Structure formats: C-alpha cells, structure tokens
Amino acid sequence: MLTALLGATGVLALLTLVPGPDMAIVTKRAVTRGRGDGLRTVAGIAVGLLIWGALTVAGLAALLAASAEVYLVVKLAGAAYLCWLGLQALLRPGAEPAVPAESAESAESAEGRPEPGGGGAWRTGLVANVLNPKIAVFYTGLLPALAPPGLRPAVGMALLVLVHVLLTVVWLGTYVYVLSRAGRFFARPRVRRALDRTTGVVLIGFGVRVATT
C-alpha cells in the first residue's frame, strides 16, 4: 500500500507542478498586494480543491462529469471568470503598485486598500477552483485509479485529495515566497505593466481553453 501511495503522490506532484490558472492568479495577487495576499489566494485554492474532493468522495462530482449540460454551464462560468480576471489585468496594466514584501507595513497598508473589483484574495482563489469542472473530471477519472489498494475506495480517494491539497499549498506557498523575495524587482513600473499584460493574456488564454475544450 505504501508503494502505491508513493507512486500516486509522484503523479499528483507532477500534475501540481504544471503551470495553470492557479499560478497565474497567485502571481497577480502576490505581486500587486504582497505576500500575505498571495498566501490567502493559495488558501482559497486549497479550499476549492477540498470542496471538489468532498464532492468526489460523495459521488456528486461524478454526476457533474457525466452530465454534459451541467458541465457546460459550470465550464462557461469558469471560463468567463478567468477571462474577466485577465481583462482586468490588461485594461489596467500597472494601475495598482506592487508591494515590496520586505516591508511588512507597506504590505499591511496595501492589503487594507479598497480593491478595484477583484474581490478578496481568498475568494478569488476559491471561485477560480469551484468554477473549474476539470477538477471534477480529474478527481473522478484519476483518483479511483490511483487509490491505494487495501483501503475502501472512498477512504483512498479522500487520502489522495488531502495529499493533492498539501502538495498544492506547499508548491504555491513556496512560489509566493520566491515572488516576495523579488519584490523590489516587481515594484518597477515597467516590470509591473509587463507582468500585468502577460498575466492578463495567460488568464484569458486559459479561459478560452476551458471554454473550447
């Protein structure tokens, strides 16, 4: 069982490292609002994964994966949300000054400022994951095959969901820390504008990909 669990962890780790919408969203929040905001975004992403994991174990996510109509609605809603986040970054590149993570006081003041329609960091990460039906397909299609033998299927899948959430938090949390260490570089206006434009294009690209796949 231990060998199967280690093998499944390796597969989940590889999938976690693949860049996706989560990384783009975390990049945007961490650079513009500081390390704390980036970590709160990661927390929202983790909660979103836990929600999908609970639905998977309960068997409800399989219904979504099997229903073309429901899947289409959730998919288009998720794609629209990603495109909306991307348009925000494109239409206002560099509008919000970056927060050097070395200054805790600056980070706190930045986190206290009203945000221009983007919502809270935690909510941004949560909504981006809850509106991503591919996670349901990923969990219902892959986790049963990776579940360690010797455990009940529901227990095995729940264990793998927790492993995936832990890997995601460690990976994205480390990424936020690396970004925060380069806070002075990202604080440069030219770099900020380039990053916003790049992030905007990436998010819209992911949104279009979600909608058309």
LOMI-456425 format. One record per residue: residue number from 1; x, y, z of N, C-alpha, C in turn. Coordinates in Angstrom, 2 decimals. Atoms other than C-alpha are relative to their C-alpha. Layout:
BEGIN
pos / nx / ny / nz / cax / cay / caz / cx / cy / cz
NUM / X / Y / Z / X / Y / Z / X / Y / Z .
...
END
This chain:
BEGIN
pos / nx / ny / nz / cax / cay / caz / cx / cy / cz
1 / 0.82 / -1.21 / 0.00 / 0.00 / 0.00 / 0.00 / 0.86 / 1.26 / 0.00 .
2 / -0.88 / -1.15 / -0.08 / 2.86 / 2.36 / 0.84 / 0.60 / 0.31 / -1.37 .
3 / -0.57 / -0.21 / 1.33 / 4.42 / 1.83 / -2.59 / -1.01 / 0.65 / -0.93 .
4 / 1.06 / -0.58 / 0.84 / 1.11 / 2.59 / -4.31 / -0.25 / 1.45 / 0.38 .
5 / 0.23 / -1.37 / -0.45 / 0.67 / 5.72 / -2.18 / 1.12 / 0.92 / -0.46 .
6 / -1.14 / -0.80 / 0.46 / 4.17 / 6.96 / -3.03 / -0.08 / 0.24 / -1.51 .
7 / 0.15 / -0.17 / 1.45 / 3.53 / 6.33 / -6.73 / -1.09 / 1.00 / -0.34 .
8 / 1.09 / -0.96 / 0.23 / 0.23 / 8.21 / -6.59 / 0.42 / 1.41 / 0.36 .
9 / -0.49 / -1.32 / -0.41 / 1.92 / 11.07 / -4.74 / 0.90 / 0.59 / -1.09 .
10 / -0.87 / -0.48 / 1.07 / 4.51 / 11.28 / -7.51 / -0.80 / 0.52 / -1.19 .
11 / 0.84 / -0.43 / 1.10 / 1.81 / 11.51 / -10.18 / -0.68 / 1.34 / 0.34 .
12 / 0.67 / -1.24 / -0.41 / -0.08 / 14.19 / -8.22 / 0.99 / 1.16 / 0.07 .
13 / -1.01 / -1.05 / -0.07 / 3.16 / 16.12 / -7.67 / 0.32 / 0.54 / -1.39 .
14 / -0.27 / -0.44 / 1.36 / 3.87 / 16.20 / -11.40 / -1.14 / 0.86 / -0.54 .
15 / 1.16 / -0.76 / 0.46 / 0.35 / 17.42 / -12.13 / -0.09 / 1.35 / 0.71 .
16 / 0.03 / -1.25 / -0.76 / 0.64 / 20.07 / -9.40 / 1.01 / 1.00 / -0.55 .
17 / -1.06 / -0.88 / 0.47 / 3.85 / 21.48 / -10.89 / -0.31 / 0.60 / -1.37 .
18 / 0.33 / -0.53 / 1.33 / 2.27 / 22.03 / -14.32 / -0.66 / 1.37 / 0.16 .
19 / 0.60 / -1.33 / -0.13 / 1.55 / 25.78 / -14.68 / -1.44 / 0.03 / -0.51 .
20 / 1.41 / -0.11 / 0.37 / -2.13 / 26.65 / -14.86 / -0.59 / 1.30 / 0.50 .
21 / 0.65 / -1.24 / -0.44 / -4.68 / 29.32 / -13.96 / 0.33 / 0.36 / 1.44 .
22 / -0.30 / -0.29 / -1.40 / -3.92 / 28.97 / -10.25 / 1.30 / 0.78 / 0.14 .
23 / -1.29 / -0.67 / -0.10 / -0.32 / 30.01 / -10.74 / -0.09 / 1.44 / -0.52 .
24 / 0.16 / -1.36 / 0.54 / -1.32 / 33.00 / -12.87 / -0.72 / 0.90 / 0.99 .
25 / 0.74 / -0.79 / -0.97 / -3.83 / 34.16 / -10.26 / 0.86 / 0.32 / 1.21 .
26 / -0.87 / -0.22 / -1.15 / -1.36 / 33.70 / -7.42 / 1.08 / 1.03 / -0.33 .
27 / -1.01 / -0.98 / 0.41 / 1.28 / 35.64 / -9.36 / -0.55 / 1.41 / 0.08 .
28 / 0.62 / -1.32 / 0.02 / -1.07 / 38.58 / -9.87 / -0.22 / 0.52 / 1.42 .
29 / 0.33 / -0.45 / -1.35 / -2.21 / 38.73 / -6.23 / 1.25 / 0.22 / 0.84 .
30 / -1.19 / -0.11 / -0.84 / 1.21 / 38.17 / -4.66 / 0.83 / 1.22 / -0.37 .
31 / -0.83 / -1.12 / 0.43 / 2.97 / 40.81 / -6.76 / -0.66 / 1.34 / 0.29 .
32 / 0.67 / -1.28 / -0.16 / 0.32 / 43.51 / -6.53 / -0.40 / 0.29 / 1.44 .
33 / 0.52 / -0.23 / -1.34 / -0.85 / 43.00 / -2.94 / 0.89 / -0.50 / 1.12 .
34 / -0.93 / 0.43 / -1.03 / 2.02 / 41.35 / -1.11 / -0.10 / -1.48 / 0.32 .
35 / -0.11 / 1.43 / -0.33 / 2.98 / 38.00 / 0.37 / -1.26 / -0.53 / 0.69 .
36 / 1.19 / 0.45 / -0.72 / 0.00 / 37.79 / 2.72 / -1.17 / -0.23 / -0.92 .
37 / 1.11 / 0.14 / 0.94 / -2.46 / 38.31 / -0.11 / 0.21 / -1.23 / -0.88 .
38 / -0.28 / 1.18 / 0.80 / -0.72 / 35.67 / -2.19 / -0.29 / -1.27 / 0.75 .
39 / 0.26 / 1.19 / -0.79 / -0.92 / 33.17 / 0.64 / -1.49 / -0.20 / 0.24 .
40 / 1.45 / 0.14 / -0.14 / -4.62 / 33.92 / 1.17 / -0.62 / -0.54 / -1.29 .
41 / 0.48 / 0.56 / 1.27 / -5.16 / 33.21 / -2.53 / 0.25 / -1.50 / -0.04 .
42 / -0.32 / 1.42 / -0.06 / -3.40 / 29.88 / -2.06 / -0.99 / -0.73 / 0.92 .
43 / 0.97 / 0.62 / -0.93 / -5.71 / 29.17 / 0.91 / -1.36 / -0.18 / -0.68 .
44 / 1.25 / 0.13 / 0.73 / -8.75 / 29.85 / -1.28 / 0.04 / -1.12 / -1.01 .
45 / -0.17 / 1.09 / 0.95 / -7.42 / 27.50 / -3.92 / -0.09 / -1.34 / 0.71 .
46 / 0.04 / 1.25 / -0.76 / -6.91 / 24.80 / -1.28 / -1.42 / -0.34 / 0.43 .
47 / 1.38 / 0.26 / -0.40 / -10.47 / 25.19 / -0.02 / -0.83 / -0.46 / -1.20 .
48 / 0.69 / 0.43 / 1.21 / -11.75 / 24.91 / -3.60 / 0.29 / -1.46 / -0.33 .
49 / -0.35 / 1.40 / 0.25 / -9.85 / 21.64 / -4.02 / -0.67 / -0.92 / 1.01 .
50 / 0.65 / 0.81 / -1.02 / -11.24 / 20.36 / -0.73 / -1.49 / -0.19 / -0.30 .
51 / 1.41 / 0.10 / 0.35 / -14.77 / 21.14 / -1.90 / -0.20 / -1.04 / -1.11 .
52 / 0.11 / 0.98 / 1.07 / -14.26 / 19.21 / -5.13 / 0.33 / -1.40 / 0.51 .
53 / -0.34 / 1.30 / -0.56 / -12.62 / 16.42 / -3.15 / -1.16 / -0.61 / 0.78 .
54 / 1.15 / 0.50 / -0.76 / -15.60 / 16.15 / -0.81 / -1.12 / -0.45 / -0.92 .
55 / 1.02 / 0.38 / 0.96 / -17.97 / 16.10 / -3.77 / 0.36 / -1.31 / -0.72 .
56 / -0.44 / 1.21 / 0.67 / -15.87 / 13.41 / -5.42 / -0.23 / -1.22 / 0.88 .
57 / 0.18 / 1.12 / -0.93 / -15.88 / 11.18 / -2.35 / -1.48 / -0.31 / 0.17 .
58 / 1.44 / 0.21 / -0.15 / -19.64 / 11.70 / -2.03 / -0.66 / -0.49 / -1.28 .
59 / 0.54 / 0.48 / 1.26 / -20.10 / 10.75 / -5.68 / -0.71 / 1.07 / -0.81 .
60 / 0.73 / -1.05 / 0.72 / -21.62 / 14.10 / -6.69 / 0.79 / 0.53 / -1.19 .
61 / -0.80 / -0.50 / 1.11 / -18.70 / 15.17 / -8.87 / -0.12 / -0.90 / -1.22 .
62 / 0.17 / 0.91 / 1.13 / -19.20 / 12.06 / -10.99 / -1.25 / 0.34 / -0.79 .
63 / 1.22 / -0.42 / 0.70 / -22.70 / 13.29 / -11.78 / 0.29 / 1.19 / -0.90 .
64 / -0.37 / -1.16 / 0.82 / -21.24 / 16.58 / -12.99 / 0.80 / -0.44 / -1.21 .
65 / -0.83 / 0.45 / 1.11 / -18.65 / 14.79 / -15.09 / -0.81 / -0.75 / -1.04 .
66 / 0.82 / 0.78 / 0.93 / -21.39 / 12.65 / -16.64 / -1.11 / 0.82 / -0.66 .
67 / 1.08 / -0.82 / 0.54 / -23.86 / 15.48 / -17.32 / 0.57 / 1.09 / -0.90 .
68 / -0.55 / -0.96 / 0.95 / -22.96 / 17.40 / -20.45 / -0.56 / 1.40 / 0.23 .
69 / 0.63 / -1.31 / -0.16 / -25.44 / 20.20 / -19.74 / 0.55 / 0.74 / 1.22 .
70 / -0.50 / -0.63 / -1.22 / -24.33 / 20.86 / -16.17 / 1.48 / 0.34 / -0.15 .
71 / -1.42 / -0.25 / 0.22 / -20.68 / 20.53 / -17.13 / 0.21 / 1.24 / -0.86 .
72 / -0.13 / -1.15 / 0.89 / -21.16 / 23.09 / -19.92 / -0.25 / 1.31 / 0.75 .
73 / 0.32 / -1.23 / -0.75 / -22.75 / 25.64 / -17.57 / 1.15 / 0.38 / 0.92 .
74 / -1.09 / -0.28 / -0.92 / -20.00 / 25.34 / -14.96 / 1.26 / 0.38 / -0.76 .
75 / -1.19 / -0.28 / 0.81 / -17.31 / 25.31 / -17.64 / -0.02 / 1.42 / -0.54 .
76 / 0.08 / -1.35 / 0.55 / -18.55 / 28.51 / -19.29 / 0.09 / 1.07 / 1.09 .
77 / -0.11 / -0.94 / -1.12 / -18.93 / 30.22 / -15.91 / 1.46 / 0.16 / 0.43 .
78 / -1.41 / -0.05 / -0.37 / -15.35 / 29.31 / -15.02 / 0.83 / 0.72 / -1.04 .
79 / -0.74 / -0.66 / 1.08 / -14.06 / 30.43 / -18.41 / -0.24 / 1.51 / 0.03 .
80 / 0.33 / -1.42 / -0.06 / -15.88 / 33.76 / -18.08 / 0.72 / 0.68 / 1.16 .
81 / -0.68 / -0.58 / -1.16 / -14.37 / 34.32 / -14.63 / 1.48 / 0.20 / -0.28 .
82 / -1.41 / -0.14 / 0.33 / -10.83 / 33.68 / -15.85 / 0.22 / 1.12 / -1.00 .
83 / -0.13 / -1.07 / 0.98 / -11.36 / 35.98 / -18.84 / -0.21 / 1.36 / 0.65 .
84 / 0.26 / -1.26 / -0.71 / -12.75 / 38.68 / -16.53 / 1.23 / 0.43 / 0.79 .
85 / -1.23 / -0.32 / -0.72 / -9.65 / 38.49 / -14.33 / 1.10 / 0.45 / -0.96 .
86 / -1.01 / -0.38 / 0.99 / -7.47 / 38.63 / -17.43 / -0.24 / 1.38 / -0.58 .
87 / 0.31 / -1.33 / 0.53 / -9.28 / 41.66 / -18.83 / 0.32 / 1.10 / 1.00 .
88 / -0.36 / -0.98 / -1.03 / -8.83 / 43.47 / -15.53 / 1.48 / 0.34 / -0.07 .
89 / -1.45 / -0.22 / 0.06 / -5.08 / 42.99 / -15.80 / 0.40 / 0.72 / -1.28 .
90 / -0.36 / -0.62 / 1.27 / -4.98 / 44.02 / -19.47 / -0.44 / 1.46 / -0.09 .
91 / 0.54 / -1.35 / 0.13 / -7.15 / 47.11 / -19.17 / 0.64 / 0.99 / 0.96 .
92 / -0.62 / -0.88 / -0.97 / -5.31 / 48.47 / -16.16 / 1.40 / -0.49 / 0.35 .
93 / -1.34 / 0.52 / -0.29 / -1.69 / 47.32 / -16.52 / 0.79 / 0.97 / 0.88 .
94 / -0.80 / -0.82 / -0.89 / 0.41 / 48.60 / -13.64 / -0.79 / 1.02 / 0.78 .
95 / 0.80 / -1.01 / -0.70 / -2.53 / 50.53 / -12.20 / 0.14 / -0.10 / 1.50 .
96 / -0.15 / 0.20 / -1.43 / -2.01 / 49.03 / -8.77 / 1.46 / -0.23 / 0.31 .
97 / -1.43 / 0.14 / -0.25 / 1.51 / 49.49 / -7.40 / 0.32 / -1.29 / 0.71 .
98 / -0.44 / 1.22 / -0.65 / 3.40 / 46.40 / -6.40 / 0.44 / 0.30 / 1.42 .
99 / -0.35 / -0.15 / -1.41 / 4.13 / 45.83 / -2.72 / 1.27 / -0.77 / 0.28 .
100 / -1.21 / 0.73 / -0.38 / 7.73 / 45.02 / -1.80 / -0.24 / -0.80 / 1.27 .
101 / 0.34 / 0.85 / -1.14 / 7.34 / 42.06 / 0.53 / 0.91 / 0.24 / 1.18 .
102 / -0.91 / -0.23 / -1.11 / 10.32 / 43.17 / 2.62 / -0.57 / 0.98 / 1.01 .
103 / 0.58 / -1.00 / -0.88 / 8.19 / 45.95 / 4.08 / -1.35 / -0.49 / 0.49 .
104 / 1.26 / 0.52 / -0.53 / 5.52 / 44.49 / 6.35 / -1.03 / 1.11 / 0.10 .
105 / 0.94 / -1.10 / -0.15 / 3.99 / 47.91 / 6.94 / -0.62 / 0.35 / -1.34 .
106 / 0.53 / -0.28 / 1.32 / 3.64 / 48.51 / 3.22 / -1.00 / -1.05 / -0.41 .
107 / 0.91 / 1.08 / 0.35 / 2.04 / 45.12 / 2.76 / -1.32 / 0.15 / 0.72 .
108 / 1.23 / -0.14 / -0.77 / -0.44 / 45.77 / 5.54 / -0.84 / 1.14 / -0.53 .
109 / 0.77 / -1.12 / 0.52 / -1.41 / 49.15 / 4.13 / -0.59 / -0.33 / -1.36 .
110 / 0.52 / 0.36 / 1.32 / -1.78 / 47.67 / 0.64 / -1.19 / -0.92 / 0.15 .
111 / 1.10 / 0.93 / -0.17 / -3.99 / 44.90 / 1.93 / -1.24 / 0.69 / 0.54 .
112 / 1.14 / -0.72 / -0.54 / -6.19 / 47.46 / 3.61 / -0.66 / 0.92 / -1.00 .
113 / 0.60 / -0.90 / 0.98 / -6.81 / 49.49 / 0.46 / -1.17 / -0.66 / -0.68 .
114 / 1.10 / 0.58 / 0.77 / -10.08 / 49.03 / -1.42 / 0.53 / -0.60 / -1.29 .
115 / -0.45 / 0.67 / 1.21 / -9.60 / 46.62 / -4.29 / -0.95 / 0.30 / -1.14 .
116 / 0.82 / -0.41 / 1.14 / -10.83 / 47.61 / -7.77 / -0.75 / -1.15 / -0.64 .
117 / 0.87 / 0.99 / 0.61 / -13.50 / 44.97 / -8.34 / 0.54 / -1.41 / -0.04 .
118 / -0.57 / 1.33 / 0.09 / -11.22 / 42.00 / -7.88 / -0.45 / -0.92 / 1.12 .
119 / 0.41 / 0.84 / -1.13 / -12.72 / 40.78 / -4.61 / 1.18 / -0.37 / 0.85 .
120 / -1.07 / 0.41 / -0.88 / -10.72 / 39.30 / -1.78 / 0.86 / -1.08 / -0.60 .
121 / -0.92 / 1.00 / 0.53 / -7.72 / 37.12 / -2.40 / -0.53 / -1.41 / 0.23 .
122 / 0.52 / 1.33 / -0.32 / -9.26 / 34.12 / -0.65 / -1.15 / -0.35 / -0.94 .
123 / 1.15 / 0.27 / 0.87 / -12.46 / 34.45 / -2.67 / 0.43 / -0.21 / -1.44 .
124 / -0.48 / 0.15 / 1.38 / -10.54 / 34.83 / -5.93 / 0.51 / -1.43 / -0.24 .
125 / -0.50 / 1.37 / 0.14 / -8.70 / 31.53 / -5.38 / -1.10 / -1.03 / 0.09 .
126 / 1.10 / 0.95 / -0.18 / -11.85 / 29.78 / -4.19 / -0.88 / -0.09 / -1.23 .
127 / 0.92 / -0.02 / 1.14 / -14.09 / 30.87 / -7.06 / 0.67 / -0.60 / -1.24 .
128 / -0.71 / 0.53 / 1.17 / -11.44 / 30.07 / -9.69 / 0.02 / -1.52 / 0.00 .
129 / -0.03 / 1.46 / -0.07 / -11.33 / 26.46 / -8.43 / -1.39 / -0.61 / 0.00 .
130 / 1.36 / 0.54 / -0.04 / -15.01 / 25.94 / -7.69 / -0.63 / 0.01 / -1.39 .
131 / 0.55 / -0.11 / 1.35 / -15.83 / 27.06 / -11.24 / 0.88 / -0.70 / -1.04 .
132 / -0.85 / 0.75 / 0.93 / -13.29 / 24.69 / -12.77 / -0.45 / -1.46 / -0.01 .
133 / 0.52 / 1.38 / 0.00 / -15.17 / 21.49 / -13.69 / 1.05 / -1.03 / -0.39 .
134 / -1.03 / 0.96 / 0.35 / -11.96 / 19.94 / -14.99 / 0.57 / -0.68 / 1.24 .
135 / -0.45 / 0.63 / -1.24 / -11.01 / 19.32 / -11.37 / -0.90 / -1.19 / 0.33 .
136 / 0.93 / 1.11 / -0.25 / -14.14 / 17.19 / -11.02 / 0.34 / -1.18 / -0.89 .
137 / -0.34 / 1.08 / 0.93 / -13.19 / 15.21 / -14.12 / 1.33 / -0.63 / 0.40 .
138 / -1.31 / 0.48 / -0.43 / -9.60 / 14.94 / -12.89 / -0.12 / -0.90 / 1.22 .
139 / 0.14 / 0.79 / -1.22 / -10.63 / 13.69 / -9.47 / -0.77 / -1.30 / -0.25 .
140 / 0.82 / 1.20 / 0.20 / -13.34 / 11.29 / -10.62 / 0.65 / -0.97 / -0.98 .
141 / -0.61 / 0.87 / 0.99 / -11.27 / 9.96 / -13.52 / 1.33 / -0.59 / 0.43 .
142 / -1.36 / 0.44 / -0.33 / -7.82 / 9.68 / -11.94 / 0.12 / -0.58 / 1.41 .
143 / -0.19 / 0.44 / -1.38 / -8.17 / 9.29 / -8.18 / -0.40 / -1.46 / 0.24 .
144 / 0.32 / 1.42 / -0.23 / -10.01 / 5.94 / -8.29 / 1.09 / -0.95 / -0.49 .
145 / -1.06 / 0.86 / 0.54 / -7.19 / 4.51 / -10.41 / 1.26 / 0.06 / 0.86 .
146 / -1.20 / -0.17 / -0.82 / -4.52 / 5.89 / -8.04 / -0.20 / -0.42 / 1.44 .
147 / 0.28 / 0.32 / -1.39 / -6.26 / 4.96 / -4.78 / 0.76 / -1.24 / 0.45 .
148 / -0.79 / 1.16 / -0.47 / -4.02 / 2.63 / -2.73 / -0.89 / -1.21 / 0.28 .
149 / 0.78 / 1.22 / -0.31 / -5.26 / -0.96 / -2.55 / 0.04 / -0.27 / 1.50 .
150 / 0.07 / 0.31 / -1.42 / -6.28 / -2.25 / 0.82 / -0.84 / 0.97 / 0.78 .
151 / 0.87 / -0.98 / -0.64 / -8.36 / 0.82 / 1.60 / -1.33 / 0.05 / -0.74 .
152 / 1.27 / -0.21 / 0.68 / -12.00 / 1.45 / 0.90 / 0.17 / 1.10 / -1.04 .
153 / -0.18 / -1.01 / 1.05 / -12.33 / 3.46 / -2.34 / -0.20 / 1.43 / 0.49 .
154 / 0.26 / -1.36 / -0.48 / -13.82 / 6.48 / -0.55 / 1.15 / 0.48 / 0.88 .
155 / -1.12 / -0.37 / -0.88 / -11.02 / 6.45 / 2.06 / 1.25 / 0.27 / -0.81 .
156 / -1.17 / -0.19 / 0.84 / -8.33 / 6.05 / -0.58 / -0.05 / 1.30 / -0.77 .
157 / 0.14 / -1.25 / 0.75 / -9.68 / 8.93 / -2.68 / 0.11 / 1.21 / 0.91 .
158 / -0.10 / -1.11 / -0.95 / -10.06 / 11.17 / 0.38 / 1.45 / 0.24 / 0.40 .
159 / -1.42 / -0.13 / -0.34 / -6.44 / 10.45 / 1.31 / 0.77 / 0.69 / -1.13 .
160 / -0.70 / -0.61 / 1.14 / -5.25 / 11.38 / -2.20 / -0.40 / 1.45 / -0.18 .
161 / 0.42 / -1.40 / 0.06 / -7.31 / 14.58 / -2.15 / 0.81 / 0.83 / 0.99 .
162 / -0.79 / -0.72 / -1.01 / -5.55 / 15.60 / 1.07 / 1.46 / 0.13 / -0.44 .
163 / -1.38 / -0.06 / 0.51 / -2.18 / 14.75 / -0.49 / 0.11 / 1.07 / -1.08 .
164 / -0.03 / -0.99 / 1.08 / -3.01 / 16.84 / -3.56 / -0.10 / 1.42 / 0.55 .
165 / 0.15 / -1.33 / -0.60 / -4.13 / 19.79 / -1.43 / 1.31 / 0.41 / 0.68 .
166 / -1.26 / -0.31 / -0.67 / -0.95 / 19.58 / 0.65 / 1.09 / 0.35 / -1.00 .
167 / -1.00 / -0.29 / 1.03 / 1.25 / 19.46 / -2.45 / -0.25 / 1.37 / -0.63 .
168 / 0.34 / -1.29 / 0.60 / -0.61 / 22.43 / -3.92 / 0.37 / 1.15 / 0.91 .
169 / -0.31 / -1.06 / -0.96 / -0.24 / 24.51 / -0.76 / 1.51 / 0.20 / 0.12 .
170 / -1.47 / -0.10 / -0.12 / 3.48 / 23.71 / -0.43 / 0.60 / 0.63 / -1.24 .
171 / -0.56 / -0.50 / 1.25 / 4.19 / 24.39 / -4.10 / -0.34 / 1.48 / -0.22 .
172 / 0.39 / -1.39 / 0.24 / 2.20 / 27.61 / -4.46 / 0.48 / 0.90 / 1.14 .
173 / -0.52 / -0.80 / -1.10 / 3.22 / 28.80 / -0.99 / 1.47 / 0.32 / -0.19 .
174 / -1.41 / -0.24 / 0.29 / 6.88 / 28.38 / -1.93 / 0.15 / 1.00 / -1.14 .
175 / -0.02 / -0.92 / 1.14 / 6.19 / 30.19 / -5.20 / -0.28 / 1.43 / 0.46 .
176 / 0.29 / -1.33 / -0.55 / 4.65 / 33.11 / -3.29 / 1.21 / 0.56 / 0.73 .
177 / -1.18 / -0.44 / -0.74 / 7.71 / 33.27 / -1.06 / 1.10 / 0.46 / -0.96 .
178 / -1.01 / -0.39 / 0.99 / 10.03 / 33.36 / -4.08 / -0.35 / 1.35 / -0.64 .
179 / 0.43 / -1.28 / 0.57 / 7.97 / 36.17 / -5.62 / 0.22 / 1.14 / 0.99 .
180 / -0.15 / -1.06 / -1.00 / 8.06 / 38.11 / -2.36 / 1.46 / 0.40 / 0.18 .
181 / -1.43 / -0.32 / -0.12 / 11.85 / 37.90 / -2.24 / 0.46 / 0.89 / -1.14 .
182 / -0.34 / -0.86 / 1.14 / 11.93 / 39.61 / -5.63 / -0.92 / 1.21 / -0.07 .
183 / 0.98 / -1.09 / -0.04 / 9.51 / 42.33 / -4.50 / 0.51 / 1.30 / -0.60 .
184 / -0.55 / -1.25 / 0.53 / 11.83 / 45.21 / -5.37 / 0.01 / 0.00 / -1.53 .
185 / -0.03 / 0.09 / 1.46 / 12.18 / 43.95 / -8.93 / -1.40 / 0.21 / -0.58 .
186 / 1.37 / -0.10 / 0.51 / 8.41 / 43.62 / -9.43 / -0.62 / 1.37 / 0.29 .
187 / 0.53 / -1.32 / -0.31 / 7.89 / 47.08 / -7.93 / 0.30 / 1.01 / -1.10 .
188 / -0.32 / -0.92 / 1.08 / 9.39 / 48.68 / -11.03 / -1.21 / 0.14 / -0.93 .
189 / 1.20 / -0.21 / 0.82 / 6.59 / 50.27 / -13.12 / 0.02 / -0.76 / -1.32 .
190 / -0.08 / 0.69 / 1.29 / 7.82 / 48.82 / -16.40 / -0.21 / -1.50 / 0.17 .
191 / 0.17 / 1.43 / -0.27 / 8.05 / 45.33 / -14.92 / -1.45 / -0.29 / 0.36 .
192 / 1.40 / 0.20 / -0.40 / 4.59 / 45.72 / -13.35 / -0.93 / -0.02 / -1.20 .
193 / 0.86 / -0.05 / 1.19 / 2.99 / 46.69 / -16.65 / 0.18 / -1.24 / -0.85 .
194 / -0.26 / 1.20 / 0.81 / 4.69 / 43.83 / -18.49 / -0.60 / -1.24 / 0.66 .
195 / 0.54 / 1.14 / -0.71 / 3.66 / 41.36 / -15.80 / -1.52 / -0.03 / -0.09 .
196 / 1.46 / -0.06 / 0.09 / 0.04 / 42.55 / -15.81 / -0.48 / -0.43 / -1.38 .
197 / 0.41 / 0.36 / 1.35 / -0.17 / 42.25 / -19.58 / 0.19 / -1.49 / -0.25 .
198 / -0.26 / 1.43 / 0.18 / 1.42 / 38.81 / -19.55 / -1.01 / -0.84 / 0.75 .
199 / 0.97 / 0.75 / -0.80 / -0.81 / 37.59 / -16.73 / -1.39 / 0.08 / -0.61 .
200 / 1.31 / -0.16 / 0.63 / -3.88 / 39.02 / -18.47 / -0.16 / -0.90 / -1.21 .
201 / 0.06 / 0.86 / 1.19 / -3.09 / 37.22 / -21.71 / -0.08 / -1.46 / 0.40 .
202 / 0.00 / 1.40 / -0.45 / -2.38 / 33.97 / -19.85 / -1.36 / -0.39 / 0.54 .
203 / 1.30 / 0.32 / -0.57 / -5.64 / 34.11 / -17.89 / -1.08 / -0.09 / -1.07 .
204 / 0.99 / 0.06 / 1.09 / -7.69 / 34.90 / -20.99 / 0.23 / -1.25 / -0.85 .
205 / -0.31 / 1.21 / 0.74 / -5.88 / 32.10 / -22.80 / -0.55 / -1.24 / 0.69 .
206 / 0.54 / 1.14 / -0.76 / -6.77 / 29.65 / -20.04 / -1.53 / 0.01 / -0.05 .
207 / 1.45 / -0.08 / 0.06 / -10.35 / 30.94 / -20.08 / -0.54 / -0.51 / -1.34 .
208 / 0.42 / 0.45 / 1.34 / -10.67 / 30.39 / -23.84 / 0.21 / -1.50 / -0.12 .
209 / -0.28 / 1.44 / 0.09 / -9.08 / 26.96 / -23.50 / -1.04 / -0.80 / 0.78 .
210 / 1.03 / 0.68 / -0.78 / -11.52 / 25.98 / -20.75 / -1.32 / -0.03 / -0.76 .
211 / 1.29 / -0.11 / 0.69 / -14.47 / 27.20 / -22.82 / -0.08 / -0.87 / -1.25 .
212 / 0.02 / 0.68 / 1.30 / -13.45 / 25.47 / -26.04 / 0.38 / -1.47 / 0.07 .
213 / -0.41 / 1.41 / -0.12 / -12.14 / 22.15 / -24.70 / -1.21 / -0.88 / 0.25 .
END
